[in-house]
Amino acid sequence: MLVLIAGIIMVQTGFATFADDEPRVGLYIGGIFTIIGGIFSTVGGIVFLNFDSLKKNIFRTVGKIADAVEEERIQEKK
């Protein structure tokens, strides 16, 4: 949430003084990217923390991949 607030402040600051000055335009564009990143972080955090079945499936899949990689390494050594 703090990232979203920081992005909104950056956009407001950049938009309020939208001129040909490079720092202000960069601040405006950086604020937009900050908001987008904050949205992805917020949605990702909600998914990771609240959906237990999804977490279990992800950990199970990652575990299977790790086991498969380990088995392949053992077979390559033989």
N, C-alpha and C positions, 0 to 999 in steps of 0.2 A: 504494500500500500504506500509506503514511503517513497518508493521509486516512482509510482504513478503521480504522487503529489509533486515530487521534484520535477518530473517531466512537464506537468501542467504549468508550474511556475516558470520553467525555462521557456516554454512556448509563449506564455503571456508576456514575459520580459522581451523576448525576441520580436514578438508581433507588435508590441506597443511602440517599439522604436524601429520598425521595419524600414530601413534605409539602405543605402548602398554600402554601409559599413560592414566589413567582413565578419567581425566578431558577433554582431547582432544576428546576421543571417545564419551564421554557424550555430548560434545559440538556439535559434528557432528550429532549425533542422535537427539539431542534437536533441532538443526537447521532444520532437515527434518520435525519434527513434527510442528515446528513453521511455516514453509512454507505451510504445509497442512492446519493448522489452519487459516493462512492468506488467503489462497484461499477460504476456506469456508466463512470467514468473508467478503471478497470482493464480492463474488457471492451473499451472503445473503443481503449485503447492496445494491447492484445493484437491486436485485429483490424487496426489500422493498421500495426503494426510487423511482424507475422508473415505476413500473407497477401498476398504479392506480386501474385498475379493479381488479387485484389480491389482492391489499390491501383492497378494499371494500368487496370482497368476504370473505377474512380472518376475517375481523372485524365483518361482518355479522354472520359468522359461530360461532365465539367466543361469540358474543352476544346471539345467540340462545342457545348455550351450557350453558351460565351463567343463562339465563332465565329458562331453563329446570331444572337446579340444584336448583334454588331458588323455583320454583314451587314444586319440590319434597320435599324440606325441609318444606315448608308450609304444604303440605299434610301429612307429617310424624308427624308434631306437632298436627294435628287434630285427 
